[in-house]
Amino acid sequence: LPAILVPYPHAWKYQKVNADYLSDLGAAIQIQDEDLAEKLLPTIQSLLRDPNQMRSMKEAALKIAKPTAAQCIAEEIEQLASLREGLDG
């Protein structure tokens, strides 16, 4: 889905880094916290009026999607745990 991201200004830099990454790829629109009151509604309205932009954002997000990421992480953890068991055993 198209996303509007507002990185929390008091968090460490990774929210901003992630928002920059997604917006640079066209998968999201980024609004700074201090601009939220002014820009959120017009941004939403603009997206709703422009199905081509929403489709483009969706396609950009799908290009970088990792739908099996959770499973891959779980498998990696299982492998590491079995290696650890072999070292302890």
Protein Blocks (a to p, Z undefined) as FASTA:
>chain_A
ZZdddddfkbcfklmmmmmmmmmnopaccddfklmmmmmmmmmmmmmmmmmlmmmmmmmm
mmmpcfklmmmmmmmmmmmmmmmmmmmZZ
